[in-house]
Amino acid sequence: MPADEPPGRVSVVGSFNDWTPGQHDLQPRTTGRRSATVEVAAGVTVRFRYLGEDGHWFDDPDDPGALDRVNGTPG
């Protein structure tokens, strides 16, 4: 995700953390983007969205149709 869009703190929130904001905040990378790492067991379906600090929920801007993931592949 871009480092400045949306502005402010952003968390990835989903089935892997009981939809709890703030447990997996996106961190800036040297590439000018930001990301978070989440480990899940093989074969587990993961549902996730992003939550901005303003309370705005949104989907992956690079892959808006990918709400479900199984083993890191599109569901």
CHARMM internal coordinates of N, CA and C (Angstrom, degrees):
IC EDIT
DIST 1 N 1 CA 1.4230
DIST 1 CA 1 C 1.5243
ANGL 1 N 1 CA 1 C 108.16
DIST 1 C 2 N 1.3165
ANGL 1 CA 1 C 2 N 118.59
DIHE 1 N 1 CA 1 C 2 N 143.64
DIST 2 N 2 CA 1.4694
ANGL 1 C 2 N 2 CA 119.83
DIHE 1 CA 1 C 2 N 2 CA 178.58
DIST 2 CA 2 C 1.5256
ANGL 2 N 2 CA 2 C 111.55
DIHE 1 C 2 N 2 CA 2 C -56.64
DIST 2 C 3 N 1.3235
ANGL 2 CA 2 C 3 N 115.95
DIHE 2 N 2 CA 2 C 3 N 148.24
DIST 3 N 3 CA 1.4612
ANGL 2 C 3 N 3 CA 121.04
DIHE 2 CA 2 C 3 N 3 CA -176.13
DIST 3 CA 3 C 1.5207
ANGL 3 N 3 CA 3 C 113.16
DIHE 2 C 3 N 3 CA 3 C -67.17
DIST 3 C 4 N 1.3201
ANGL 3 CA 3 C 4 N 118.56
DIHE 3 N 3 CA 3 C 4 N -23.90
DIST 4 N 4 CA 1.4596
ANGL 3 C 4 N 4 CA 120.15
DIHE 3 CA 3 C 4 N 4 CA -174.23
DIST 4 CA 4 C 1.5278
ANGL 4 N 4 CA 4 C 114.65
DIHE 3 C 4 N 4 CA 4 C -122.46
DIST 4 C 5 N 1.3029
ANGL 4 CA 4 C 5 N 117.91
DIHE 4 N 4 CA 4 C 5 N 7.33
DIST 5 N 5 CA 1.4647
ANGL 4 C 5 N 5 CA 120.86
DIHE 4 CA 4 C 5 N 5 CA -178.05
DIST 5 CA 5 C 1.5122
ANGL 5 N 5 CA 5 C 110.28
DIHE 4 C 5 N 5 CA 5 C -134.88
DIST 5 C 6 N 1.2803
ANGL 5 CA 5 C 6 N 120.57
DIHE 5 N 5 CA 5 C 6 N 113.54
DIST 6 N 6 CA 1.4600
ANGL 5 C 6 N 6 CA 125.27
DIHE 5 CA 5 C 6 N 6 CA -1.93
DIST 6 CA 6 C 1.5267
ANGL 6 N 6 CA 6 C 110.56
DIHE 5 C 6 N 6 CA 6 C -74.53
DIST 6 C 7 N 1.3215
ANGL 6 CA 6 C 7 N 116.56
DIHE 6 N 6 CA 6 C 7 N 157.68
DIST 7 N 7 CA 1.4624
ANGL 6 C 7 N 7 CA 119.28
DIHE 6 CA 6 C 7 N 7 CA -179.47
DIST 7 CA 7 C 1.5321
ANGL 7 N 7 CA 7 C 111.83
DIHE 6 C 7 N 7 CA 7 C -69.68
DIST 7 C 8 N 1.3196
ANGL 7 CA 7 C 8 N 115.55
DIHE 7 N 7 CA 7 C 8 N 156.05
DIST 8 N 8 CA 1.4602
ANGL 7 C 8 N 8 CA 121.11
DIHE 7 CA 7 C 8 N 8 CA 176.66
DIST 8 CA 8 C 1.5109
ANGL 8 N 8 CA 8 C 112.72
DIHE 7 C 8 N 8 CA 8 C 86.37
DIST 8 C 9 N 1.3237
ANGL 8 CA 8 C 9 N 113.18
DIHE 8 N 8 CA 8 C 9 N -171.06
DIST 9 N 9 CA 1.4611
ANGL 8 C 9 N 9 CA 121.18
DIHE 8 CA 8 C 9 N 9 CA -177.20
DIST 9 CA 9 C 1.5286
ANGL 9 N 9 CA 9 C 111.04
DIHE 8 C 9 N 9 CA 9 C -72.36
DIST 9 C 10 N 1.3397
ANGL 9 CA 9 C 10 N 115.50
DIHE 9 N 9 CA 9 C 10 N 138.80
DIST 10 N 10 CA 1.4716
ANGL 9 C 10 N 10 CA 122.32
DIHE 9 CA 9 C 10 N 10 CA 177.20
DIST 10 CA 10 C 1.5223
ANGL 10 N 10 CA 10 C 108.12
DIHE 9 C 10 N 10 CA 10 C -134.17
DIST 10 C 11 N 1.3326
ANGL 10 CA 10 C 11 N 115.96
DIHE 10 N 10 CA 10 C 11 N 135.61
DIST 11 N 11 CA 1.4643
ANGL 10 C 11 N 11 CA 122.24
DIHE 10 CA 10 C 11 N 11 CA 176.68
DIST 11 CA 11 C 1.5126
ANGL 11 N 11 CA 11 C 109.55
DIHE 10 C 11 N 11 CA 11 C -114.85
DIST 11 C 12 N 1.3416
ANGL 11 CA 11 C 12 N 116.33
DIHE 11 N 11 CA 11 C 12 N 148.02
DIST 12 N 12 CA 1.4562
ANGL 11 C 12 N 12 CA 119.92
DIHE 11 CA 11 C 12 N 12 CA 167.00
DIST 12 CA 12 C 1.5254
ANGL 12 N 12 CA 12 C 104.56
DIHE 11 C 12 N 12 CA 12 C -95.03
DIST 12 C 13 N 1.3320
ANGL 12 CA 12 C 13 N 115.36
DIHE 12 N 12 CA 12 C 13 N 127.16
DIST 13 N 13 CA 1.4532
ANGL 12 C 13 N 13 CA 122.17
DIHE 12 CA 12 C 13 N 13 CA -171.68
DIST 13 CA 13 C 1.5203
ANGL 13 N 13 CA 13 C 107.90
DIHE 12 C 13 N 13 CA 13 C -129.86
DIST 13 C 14 N 1.3283
ANGL 13 CA 13 C 14 N 117.05
DIHE 13 N 13 CA 13 C 14 N 133.22
DIST 14 N 14 CA 1.4539
ANGL 13 C 14 N 14 CA 117.47
DIHE 13 CA 13 C 14 N 14 CA -178.37
DIST 14 CA 14 C 1.5134
ANGL 14 N 14 CA 14 C 114.13
DIHE 13 C 14 N 14 CA 14 C -170.35
DIST 14 C 15 N 1.3100
ANGL 14 CA 14 C 15 N 113.69
DIHE 14 N 14 CA 14 C 15 N -164.20
DIST 15 N 15 CA 1.4642
ANGL 14 C 15 N 15 CA 120.69
DIHE 14 CA 14 C 15 N 15 CA -177.69
DIST 15 CA 15 C 1.5209
ANGL 15 N 15 CA 15 C 112.25
DIHE 14 C 15 N 15 CA 15 C -63.57
DIST 15 C 16 N 1.3160
ANGL 15 CA 15 C 16 N 118.39
DIHE 15 N 15 CA 15 C 16 N -23.15
DIST 16 N 16 CA 1.4644
ANGL 15 C 16 N 16 CA 122.99
DIHE 15 CA 15 C 16 N 16 CA -178.60
DIST 16 CA 16 C 1.5265
ANGL 16 N 16 CA 16 C 112.39
DIHE 15 C 16 N 16 CA 16 C -75.88
DIST 16 C 17 N 1.3376
ANGL 16 CA 16 C 17 N 118.96
DIHE 16 N 16 CA 16 C 17 N -16.74
DIST 17 N 17 CA 1.4686
ANGL 16 C 17 N 17 CA 121.35
DIHE 16 CA 16 C 17 N 17 CA 178.70
DIST 17 CA 17 C 1.5324
ANGL 17 N 17 CA 17 C 111.88
DIHE 16 C 17 N 17 CA 17 C -131.68
DIST 17 C 18 N 1.3307
ANGL 17 CA 17 C 18 N 115.49
DIHE 17 N 17 CA 17 C 18 N 27.17
DIST 18 N 18 CA 1.4663
ANGL 17 C 18 N 18 CA 122.07
DIHE 17 CA 17 C 18 N 18 CA 179.31
DIST 18 CA 18 C 1.5295
ANGL 18 N 18 CA 18 C 112.15
DIHE 17 C 18 N 18 CA 18 C 55.95
DIST 18 C 19 N 1.3255
ANGL 18 CA 18 C 19 N 116.56
DIHE 18 N 18 CA 18 C 19 N 32.17
DIST 19 N 19 CA 1.4616
ANGL 18 C 19 N 19 CA 123.00
DIHE 18 CA 18 C 19 N 19 CA 177.10
DIST 19 CA 19 C 1.5328
ANGL 19 N 19 CA 19 C 111.80
DIHE 18 C 19 N 19 CA 19 C 57.80
DIST 19 C 20 N 1.3350
ANGL 19 CA 19 C 20 N 115.43
DIHE 19 N 19 CA 19 C 20 N 38.78
DIST 20 N 20 CA 1.4616
ANGL 19 C 20 N 20 CA 120.79
DIHE 19 CA 19 C 20 N 20 CA -178.78
DIST 20 CA 20 C 1.5278
ANGL 20 N 20 CA 20 C 110.42
DIHE 19 C 20 N 20 CA 20 C -99.25
DIST 20 C 21 N 1.3253
ANGL 20 CA 20 C 21 N 118.34
DIHE 20 N 20 CA 20 C 21 N 113.58
DIST 21 N 21 CA 1.4676
ANGL 20 C 21 N 21 CA 121.31
DIHE 20 CA 20 C 21 N 21 CA 178.65
DIST 21 CA 21 C 1.5250
ANGL 21 N 21 CA 21 C 111.86
DIHE 20 C 21 N 21 CA 21 C -62.43
DIST 21 C 22 N 1.3201
ANGL 21 CA 21 C 22 N 115.71
DIHE 21 N 21 CA 21 C 22 N 150.47
DIST 22 N 22 CA 1.4578
ANGL 21 C 22 N 22 CA 121.67
DIHE 21 CA 21 C 22 N 22 CA 173.94
DIST 22 CA 22 C 1.5115
ANGL 22 N 22 CA 22 C 115.83
DIHE 21 C 22 N 22 CA 22 C 87.19
DIST 22 C 23 N 1.3197
ANGL 22 CA 22 C 23 N 119.04
DIHE 22 N 22 CA 22 C 23 N -9.91
DIST 23 N 23 CA 1.4648
ANGL 22 C 23 N 23 CA 120.02
DIHE 22 CA 22 C 23 N 23 CA 179.64
DIST 23 CA 23 C 1.5270
ANGL 23 N 23 CA 23 C 112.10
DIHE 22 C 23 N 23 CA 23 C -79.69
DIST 23 C 24 N 1.3115
ANGL 23 CA 23 C 24 N 117.55
DIHE 23 N 23 CA 23 C 24 N -26.69
DIST 24 N 24 CA 1.4606
ANGL 23 C 24 N 24 CA 121.71
DIHE 23 CA 23 C 24 N 24 CA -179.42
DIST 24 CA 24 C 1.5292
ANGL 24 N 24 CA 24 C 108.91
DIHE 23 C 24 N 24 CA 24 C -134.49
DIST 24 C 25 N 1.3369
ANGL 24 CA 24 C 25 N 115.59
DIHE 24 N 24 CA 24 C 25 N 73.69
DIST 25 N 25 CA 1.4676
ANGL 24 C 25 N 25 CA 120.27
DIHE 24 CA 24 C 25 N 25 CA 177.77
DIST 25 CA 25 C 1.5170
ANGL 25 N 25 CA 25 C 110.08
DIHE 24 C 25 N 25 CA 25 C -73.82
DIST 25 C 26 N 1.3109
ANGL 25 CA 25 C 26 N 116.24
DIHE 25 N 25 CA 25 C 26 N 143.52
DIST 26 N 26 CA 1.4583
ANGL 25 C 26 N 26 CA 120.79
DIHE 25 CA 25 C 26 N 26 CA 175.17
DIST 26 CA 26 C 1.5263
ANGL 26 N 26 CA 26 C 108.70
DIHE 25 C 26 N 26 CA 26 C -72.68
DIST 26 C 27 N 1.3293
ANGL 26 CA 26 C 27 N 115.50
DIHE 26 N 26 CA 26 C 27 N 136.69
DIST 27 N 27 CA 1.4655
ANGL 26 C 27 N 27 CA 122.43
DIHE 26 CA 26 C 27 N 27 CA -178.26
DIST 27 CA 27 C 1.5263
ANGL 27 N 27 CA 27 C 109.77
DIHE 26 C 27 N 27 CA 27 C -113.36
DIST 27 C 28 N 1.3369
ANGL 27 CA 27 C 28 N 117.48
DIHE 27 N 27 CA 27 C 28 N 143.02
DIST 28 N 28 CA 1.4651
ANGL 27 C 28 N 28 CA 120.09
DIHE 27 CA 27 C 28 N 28 CA 178.80
DIST 28 CA 28 C 1.5261
ANGL 28 N 28 CA 28 C 111.57
DIHE 27 C 28 N 28 CA 28 C -65.03
DIST 28 C 29 N 1.3196
ANGL 28 CA 28 C 29 N 115.83
DIHE 28 N 28 CA 28 C 29 N 143.27
DIST 29 N 29 CA 1.4637
ANGL 28 C 29 N 29 CA 123.07
DIHE 28 CA 28 C 29 N 29 CA 177.63
DIST 29 CA 29 C 1.5254
ANGL 29 N 29 CA 29 C 109.23
DIHE 28 C 29 N 29 CA 29 C -116.45
DIST 29 C 30 N 1.2977
ANGL 29 CA 29 C 30 N 117.72
DIHE 29 N 29 CA 29 C 30 N 164.15
DIST 30 N 30 CA 1.4618
ANGL 29 C 30 N 30 CA 122.26
DIHE 29 CA 29 C 30 N 30 CA -179.94
DIST 30 CA 30 C 1.5268
ANGL 30 N 30 CA 30 C 112.00
DIHE 29 C 30 N 30 CA 30 C -68.13
DIST 30 C 31 N 1.3130
ANGL 30 CA 30 C 31 N 117.38
DIHE 30 N 30 CA 30 C 31 N -13.07
DIST 31 N 31 CA 1.4632
ANGL 30 C 31 N 31 CA 122.13
DIHE 30 CA 30 C 31 N 31 CA -179.46
DIST 31 CA 31 C 1.5234
ANGL 31 N 31 CA 31 C 112.94
DIHE 30 C 31 N 31 CA 31 C -80.37
DIST 31 C 32 N 1.3543
ANGL 31 CA 31 C 32 N 117.26
DIHE 31 N 31 CA 31 C 32 N -4.84
DIST 32 N 32 CA 1.4515
ANGL 31 C 32 N 32 CA 120.86
DIHE 31 CA 31 C 32 N 32 CA -176.10
DIST 32 CA 32 C 1.5157
ANGL 32 N 32 CA 32 C 112.33
DIHE 31 C 32 N 32 CA 32 C 88.04
DIST 32 C 33 N 1.3074
ANGL 32 CA 32 C 33 N 116.35
DIHE 32 N 32 CA 32 C 33 N 7.27
DIST 33 N 33 CA 1.4582
ANGL 32 C 33 N 33 CA 121.85
DIHE 32 CA 32 C 33 N 33 CA 177.73
DIST 33 CA 33 C 1.5227
ANGL 33 N 33 CA 33 C 108.10
DIHE 32 C 33 N 33 CA 33 C -116.13
DIST 33 C 34 N 1.3160
ANGL 33 CA 33 C 34 N 117.33
DIHE 33 N 33 CA 33 C 34 N 179.91
DIST 34 N 34 CA 1.4591
ANGL 33 C 34 N 34 CA 121.35
DIHE 33 CA 33 C 34 N 34 CA 175.01
DIST 34 CA 34 C 1.5187
ANGL 34 N 34 CA 34 C 109.11
DIHE 33 C 34 N 34 CA 34 C -138.28
DIST 34 C 35 N 1.3322
ANGL 34 CA 34 C 35 N 115.21
DIHE 34 N 34 CA 34 C 35 N 152.44
DIST 35 N 35 CA 1.4588
ANGL 34 C 35 N 35 CA 119.40
DIHE 34 CA 34 C 35 N 35 CA -176.34
DIST 35 CA 35 C 1.5248
ANGL 35 N 35 CA 35 C 109.62
DIHE 34 C 35 N 35 CA 35 C -157.53
DIST 35 C 36 N 1.3129
ANGL 35 CA 35 C 36 N 114.84
DIHE 35 N 35 CA 35 C 36 N 171.92
DIST 36 N 36 CA 1.4671
ANGL 35 C 36 N 36 CA 122.59
DIHE 35 CA 35 C 36 N 36 CA 174.53
DIST 36 CA 36 C 1.5170
ANGL 36 N 36 CA 36 C 107.33
DIHE 35 C 36 N 36 CA 36 C -136.92
DIST 36 C 37 N 1.3121
ANGL 36 CA 36 C 37 N 115.99
DIHE 36 N 36 CA 36 C 37 N 152.22
DIST 37 N 37 CA 1.4609
ANGL 36 C 37 N 37 CA 121.56
DIHE 36 CA 36 C 37 N 37 CA 176.89
DIST 37 CA 37 C 1.5231
ANGL 37 N 37 CA 37 C 108.66
DIHE 36 C 37 N 37 CA 37 C -109.75
DIST 37 C 38 N 1.3229
ANGL 37 CA 37 C 38 N 114.86
DIHE 37 N 37 CA 37 C 38 N 130.54
DIST 38 N 38 CA 1.4590
ANGL 37 C 38 N 38 CA 121.45
DIHE 37 CA 37 C 38 N 38 CA 179.21
DIST 38 CA 38 C 1.5191
ANGL 38 N 38 CA 38 C 107.30
DIHE 37 C 38 N 38 CA 38 C -130.62
DIST 38 C 39 N 1.3248
ANGL 38 CA 38 C 39 N 117.17
DIHE 38 N 38 CA 38 C 39 N 128.45
DIST 39 N 39 CA 1.4571
ANGL 38 C 39 N 39 CA 121.06
DIHE 38 CA 38 C 39 N 39 CA 177.60
DIST 39 CA 39 C 1.5193
ANGL 39 N 39 CA 39 C 109.46
DIHE 38 C 39 N 39 CA 39 C -101.81
DIST 39 C 40 N 1.3444
ANGL 39 CA 39 C 40 N 115.07
DIHE 39 N 39 CA 39 C 40 N 132.53
DIST 40 N 40 CA 1.4651
ANGL 39 C 40 N 40 CA 121.03
DIHE 39 CA 39 C 40 N 40 CA 176.50
DIST 40 CA 40 C 1.5237
ANGL 40 N 40 CA 40 C 108.36
DIHE 39 C 40 N 40 CA 40 C -133.69
DIST 40 C 41 N 1.3144
ANGL 40 CA 40 C 41 N 115.49
DIHE 40 N 40 CA 40 C 41 N 156.29
DIST 41 N 41 CA 1.4599
ANGL 40 C 41 N 41 CA 120.73
DIHE 40 CA 40 C 41 N 41 CA -179.87
DIST 41 CA 41 C 1.5251
ANGL 41 N 41 CA 41 C 110.78
DIHE 40 C 41 N 41 CA 41 C -68.54
DIST 41 C 42 N 1.3266
ANGL 41 CA 41 C 42 N 116.16
DIHE 41 N 41 CA 41 C 42 N 150.95
DIST 42 N 42 CA 1.4595
ANGL 41 C 42 N 42 CA 122.04
DIHE 41 CA 41 C 42 N 42 CA 177.96
DIST 42 CA 42 C 1.5269
ANGL 42 N 42 CA 42 C 110.47
DIHE 41 C 42 N 42 CA 42 C -59.00
DIST 42 C 43 N 1.3223
ANGL 42 CA 42 C 43 N 116.21
DIHE 42 N 42 CA 42 C 43 N 138.64
DIST 43 N 43 CA 1.4560
ANGL 42 C 43 N 43 CA 121.89
DIHE 42 CA 42 C 43 N 43 CA 176.13
DIST 43 CA 43 C 1.5155
ANGL 43 N 43 CA 43 C 115.21
DIHE 42 C 43 N 43 CA 43 C 82.72
DIST 43 C 44 N 1.3277
ANGL 43 CA 43 C 44 N 117.52
DIHE 43 N 43 CA 43 C 44 N -0.18
DIST 44 N 44 CA 1.4610
ANGL 43 C 44 N 44 CA 121.23
DIHE 43 CA 43 C 44 N 44 CA -178.93
DIST 44 CA 44 C 1.5253
ANGL 44 N 44 CA 44 C 109.45
DIHE 43 C 44 N 44 CA 44 C -86.65
DIST 44 C 45 N 1.3284
ANGL 44 CA 44 C 45 N 116.58
DIHE 44 N 44 CA 44 C 45 N 132.25
DIST 45 N 45 CA 1.4612
ANGL 44 C 45 N 45 CA 121.01
DIHE 44 CA 44 C 45 N 45 CA 174.21
DIST 45 CA 45 C 1.5172
ANGL 45 N 45 CA 45 C 107.90
DIHE 44 C 45 N 45 CA 45 C -79.73
DIST 45 C 46 N 1.3132
ANGL 45 CA 45 C 46 N 116.30
DIHE 45 N 45 CA 45 C 46 N 129.08
DIST 46 N 46 CA 1.4588
ANGL 45 C 46 N 46 CA 122.23
DIHE 45 CA 45 C 46 N 46 CA -178.37
DIST 46 CA 46 C 1.5252
ANGL 46 N 46 CA 46 C 108.83
DIHE 45 C 46 N 46 CA 46 C -114.56
DIST 46 C 47 N 1.3188
ANGL 46 CA 46 C 47 N 115.42
DIHE 46 N 46 CA 46 C 47 N 129.57
DIST 47 N 47 CA 1.4631
ANGL 46 C 47 N 47 CA 121.50
DIHE 46 CA 46 C 47 N 47 CA 173.33
DIST 47 CA 47 C 1.5167
ANGL 47 N 47 CA 47 C 106.47
DIHE 46 C 47 N 47 CA 47 C -112.86
DIST 47 C 48 N 1.3353
ANGL 47 CA 47 C 48 N 116.52
DIHE 47 N 47 CA 47 C 48 N 134.98
DIST 48 N 48 CA 1.4567
ANGL 47 C 48 N 48 CA 119.11
DIHE 47 CA 47 C 48 N 48 CA -178.75
DIST 48 CA 48 C 1.5152
ANGL 48 N 48 CA 48 C 111.45
DIHE 47 C 48 N 48 CA 48 C -153.43
DIST 48 C 49 N 1.3061
ANGL 48 CA 48 C 49 N 114.31
DIHE 48 N 48 CA 48 C 49 N 159.55
DIST 49 N 49 CA 1.4615
ANGL 48 C 49 N 49 CA 123.74
DIHE 48 CA 48 C 49 N 49 CA 171.24
DIST 49 CA 49 C 1.5228
ANGL 49 N 49 CA 49 C 106.59
DIHE 48 C 49 N 49 CA 49 C -145.39
DIST 49 C 50 N 1.3166
ANGL 49 CA 49 C 50 N 115.93
DIHE 49 N 49 CA 49 C 50 N 174.63
DIST 50 N 50 CA 1.4581
ANGL 49 C 50 N 50 CA 121.72
DIHE 49 CA 49 C 50 N 50 CA 175.77
DIST 50 CA 50 C 1.5198
ANGL 50 N 50 CA 50 C 109.08
DIHE 49 C 50 N 50 CA 50 C -107.59
DIST 50 C 51 N 1.3286
ANGL 50 CA 50 C 51 N 116.11
DIHE 50 N 50 CA 50 C 51 N 149.02
DIST 51 N 51 CA 1.4552
ANGL 50 C 51 N 51 CA 121.72
DIHE 50 CA 50 C 51 N 51 CA 178.97
DIST 51 CA 51 C 1.5180
ANGL 51 N 51 CA 51 C 108.71
DIHE 50 C 51 N 51 CA 51 C -130.23
DIST 51 C 52 N 1.3426
ANGL 51 CA 51 C 52 N 115.56
DIHE 51 N 51 CA 51 C 52 N 118.46
DIST 52 N 52 CA 1.4588
ANGL 51 C 52 N 52 CA 121.20
DIHE 51 CA 51 C 52 N 52 CA 177.00
DIST 52 CA 52 C 1.5118
ANGL 52 N 52 CA 52 C 110.93
DIHE 51 C 52 N 52 CA 52 C -81.03
DIST 52 C 53 N 1.3250
ANGL 52 CA 52 C 53 N 115.68
DIHE 52 N 52 CA 52 C 53 N 162.73
DIST 53 N 53 CA 1.4606
ANGL 52 C 53 N 53 CA 119.60
DIHE 52 CA 52 C 53 N 53 CA -177.12
DIST 53 CA 53 C 1.5187
ANGL 53 N 53 CA 53 C 112.75
DIHE 52 C 53 N 53 CA 53 C -66.10
DIST 53 C 54 N 1.3217
ANGL 53 CA 53 C 54 N 116.86
DIHE 53 N 53 CA 53 C 54 N -16.02
DIST 54 N 54 CA 1.4611
ANGL 53 C 54 N 54 CA 120.42
DIHE 53 CA 53 C 54 N 54 CA 178.05
DIST 54 CA 54 C 1.5323
ANGL 54 N 54 CA 54 C 111.97
DIHE 53 C 54 N 54 CA 54 C -86.64
DIST 54 C 55 N 1.3463
ANGL 54 CA 54 C 55 N 117.43
DIHE 54 N 54 CA 54 C 55 N 6.02
DIST 55 N 55 CA 1.4575
ANGL 54 C 55 N 55 CA 121.46
DIHE 54 CA 54 C 55 N 55 CA -179.69
DIST 55 CA 55 C 1.5149
ANGL 55 N 55 CA 55 C 113.77
DIHE 54 C 55 N 55 CA 55 C 85.40
DIST 55 C 56 N 1.3312
ANGL 55 CA 55 C 56 N 117.09
DIHE 55 N 55 CA 55 C 56 N 7.70
DIST 56 N 56 CA 1.4671
ANGL 55 C 56 N 56 CA 122.58
DIHE 55 CA 55 C 56 N 56 CA -179.10
DIST 56 CA 56 C 1.5268
ANGL 56 N 56 CA 56 C 110.53
DIHE 55 C 56 N 56 CA 56 C -85.23
DIST 56 C 57 N 1.3507
ANGL 56 CA 56 C 57 N 116.66
DIHE 56 N 56 CA 56 C 57 N 119.76
DIST 57 N 57 CA 1.4648
ANGL 56 C 57 N 57 CA 122.23
DIHE 56 CA 56 C 57 N 57 CA 175.68
DIST 57 CA 57 C 1.5159
ANGL 57 N 57 CA 57 C 108.30
DIHE 56 C 57 N 57 CA 57 C -88.19
DIST 57 C 58 N 1.3364
ANGL 57 CA 57 C 58 N 117.00
DIHE 57 N 57 CA 57 C 58 N 140.96
DIST 58 N 58 CA 1.4596
ANGL 57 C 58 N 58 CA 120.18
DIHE 57 CA 57 C 58 N 58 CA 176.24
DIST 58 CA 58 C 1.5145
ANGL 58 N 58 CA 58 C 110.23
DIHE 57 C 58 N 58 CA 58 C -154.18
DIST 58 C 59 N 1.3430
ANGL 58 CA 58 C 59 N 114.85
DIHE 58 N 58 CA 58 C 59 N 163.33
DIST 59 N 59 CA 1.4556
ANGL 58 C 59 N 59 CA 122.08
DIHE 58 CA 58 C 59 N 59 CA -179.58
DIST 59 CA 59 C 1.5225
ANGL 59 N 59 CA 59 C 109.68
DIHE 58 C 59 N 59 CA 59 C -97.46
DIST 59 C 60 N 1.3144
ANGL 59 CA 59 C 60 N 116.33
DIHE 59 N 59 CA 59 C 60 N 170.83
DIST 60 N 60 CA 1.4621
ANGL 59 C 60 N 60 CA 122.50
DIHE 59 CA 59 C 60 N 60 CA 179.92
DIST 60 CA 60 C 1.5240
ANGL 60 N 60 CA 60 C 109.13
DIHE 59 C 60 N 60 CA 60 C -57.43
DIST 60 C 61 N 1.3404
ANGL 60 CA 60 C 61 N 118.33
DIHE 60 N 60 CA 60 C 61 N 117.24
DIST 61 N 61 CA 1.4697
ANGL 60 C 61 N 61 CA 119.66
DIHE 60 CA 60 C 61 N 61 CA -178.45
DIST 61 CA 61 C 1.5270
ANGL 61 N 61 CA 61 C 113.21
DIHE 60 C 61 N 61 CA 61 C -65.89
DIST 61 C 62 N 1.3376
ANGL 61 CA 61 C 62 N 118.25
DIHE 61 N 61 CA 61 C 62 N -22.44
DIST 62 N 62 CA 1.4619
ANGL 61 C 62 N 62 CA 121.42
DIHE 61 CA 61 C 62 N 62 CA 178.61
DIST 62 CA 62 C 1.5224
ANGL 62 N 62 CA 62 C 112.46
DIHE 61 C 62 N 62 CA 62 C -88.02
DIST 62 C 63 N 1.3339
ANGL 62 CA 62 C 63 N 117.69
DIHE 62 N 62 CA 62 C 63 N -12.06
DIST 63 N 63 CA 1.4668
ANGL 62 C 63 N 63 CA 122.15
DIHE 62 CA 62 C 63 N 63 CA -177.07
DIST 63 CA 63 C 1.5301
ANGL 63 N 63 CA 63 C 108.90
DIHE 62 C 63 N 63 CA 63 C -153.96
DIST 63 C 64 N 1.3433
ANGL 63 CA 63 C 64 N 118.01
DIHE 63 N 63 CA 63 C 64 N 66.48
DIST 64 N 64 CA 1.4589
ANGL 63 C 64 N 64 CA 121.12
DIHE 63 CA 63 C 64 N 64 CA -171.54
DIST 64 CA 64 C 1.5212
ANGL 64 N 64 CA 64 C 114.91
DIHE 63 C 64 N 64 CA 64 C -63.26
DIST 64 C 65 N 1.3307
ANGL 64 CA 64 C 65 N 119.38
DIHE 64 N 64 CA 64 C 65 N -18.06
DIST 65 N 65 CA 1.4494
ANGL 64 C 65 N 65 CA 121.09
DIHE 64 CA 64 C 65 N 65 CA 179.92
DIST 65 CA 65 C 1.5154
ANGL 65 N 65 CA 65 C 114.05
DIHE 64 C 65 N 65 CA 65 C -90.09
DIST 65 C 66 N 1.3370
ANGL 65 CA 65 C 66 N 118.06
DIHE 65 N 65 CA 65 C 66 N 3.06
DIST 66 N 66 CA 1.4676
ANGL 65 C 66 N 66 CA 121.35
DIHE 65 CA 65 C 66 N 66 CA -172.48
DIST 66 CA 66 C 1.5196
ANGL 66 N 66 CA 66 C 111.73
DIHE 65 C 66 N 66 CA 66 C -102.47
DIST 66 C 67 N 1.3277
ANGL 66 CA 66 C 67 N 117.37
DIHE 66 N 66 CA 66 C 67 N 72.25
DIST 67 N 67 CA 1.4496
ANGL 66 C 67 N 67 CA 120.45
DIHE 66 CA 66 C 67 N 67 CA 176.18
DIST 67 CA 67 C 1.5267
ANGL 67 N 67 CA 67 C 110.33
DIHE 66 C 67 N 67 CA 67 C -83.57
DIST 67 C 68 N 1.3249
ANGL 67 CA 67 C 68 N 116.49
DIHE 67 N 67 CA 67 C 68 N -34.36
DIST 68 N 68 CA 1.4654
ANGL 67 C 68 N 68 CA 120.38
DIHE 67 CA 67 C 68 N 68 CA -179.49
DIST 68 CA 68 C 1.5216
ANGL 68 N 68 CA 68 C 110.20
DIHE 67 C 68 N 68 CA 68 C -102.34
DIST 68 C 69 N 1.3195
ANGL 68 CA 68 C 69 N 115.90
DIHE 68 N 68 CA 68 C 69 N 139.25
DIST 69 N 69 CA 1.4639
ANGL 68 C 69 N 69 CA 121.87
DIHE 68 CA 68 C 69 N 69 CA 176.43
DIST 69 CA 69 C 1.5259
ANGL 69 N 69 CA 69 C 107.78
DIHE 68 C 69 N 69 CA 69 C -134.89
DIST 69 C 70 N 1.3178
ANGL 69 CA 69 C 70 N 116.33
DIHE 69 N 69 CA 69 C 70 N 138.77
DIST 70 N 70 CA 1.4637
ANGL 69 C 70 N 70 CA 121.79
DIHE 69 CA 69 C 70 N 70 CA 171.65
DIST 70 CA 70 C 1.5231
ANGL 70 N 70 CA 70 C 105.94
DIHE 69 C 70 N 70 CA 70 C -124.07
DIST 70 C 71 N 1.3350
ANGL 70 CA 70 C 71 N 116.17
DIHE 70 N 70 CA 70 C 71 N 119.41
DIST 71 N 71 CA 1.4709
ANGL 70 C 71 N 71 CA 120.72
DIHE 70 CA 70 C 71 N 71 CA -178.77
DIST 71 CA 71 C 1.5213
ANGL 71 N 71 CA 71 C 112.82
DIHE 70 C 71 N 71 CA 71 C 53.90
DIST 71 C 72 N 1.3209
ANGL 71 CA 71 C 72 N 117.51
DIHE 71 N 71 CA 71 C 72 N 31.62
DIST 72 N 72 CA 1.4540
ANGL 71 C 72 N 72 CA 121.09
DIHE 71 CA 71 C 72 N 72 CA 177.73
DIST 72 CA 72 C 1.5149
ANGL 72 N 72 CA 72 C 114.45
DIHE 71 C 72 N 72 CA 72 C 80.45
DIST 72 C 73 N 1.3163
ANGL 72 CA 72 C 73 N 118.47
DIHE 72 N 72 CA 72 C 73 N 6.10
DIST 73 N 73 CA 1.4551
ANGL 72 C 73 N 73 CA 120.67
DIHE 72 CA 72 C 73 N 73 CA 177.79
DIST 73 CA 73 C 1.5292
ANGL 73 N 73 CA 73 C 108.77
DIHE 72 C 73 N 73 CA 73 C -109.15
DIST 73 C 74 N 1.3331
ANGL 73 CA 73 C 74 N 118.25
DIHE 73 N 73 CA 73 C 74 N 151.56
DIST 74 N 74 CA 1.4635
ANGL 73 C 74 N 74 CA 119.49
DIHE 73 CA 73 C 74 N 74 CA -179.75
DIST 74 CA 74 C 1.5207
ANGL 74 N 74 CA 74 C 111.73
DIHE 73 C 74 N 74 CA 74 C -56.21
DIST 74 C 75 N 1.3096
ANGL 74 CA 74 C 75 N 115.10
DIHE 74 N 74 CA 74 C 75 N 139.85
DIST 75 N 75 CA 1.4472
ANGL 74 C 75 N 75 CA 121.25
DIHE 74 CA 74 C 75 N 75 CA -179.90
DIST 75 CA 75 C 1.4995
ANGL 75 N 75 CA 75 C 113.12
DIHE 74 C 75 N 75 CA 75 C -95.19
END
COOR INIT
IC SEED 1 N 1 CA 1 C
IC BUILD
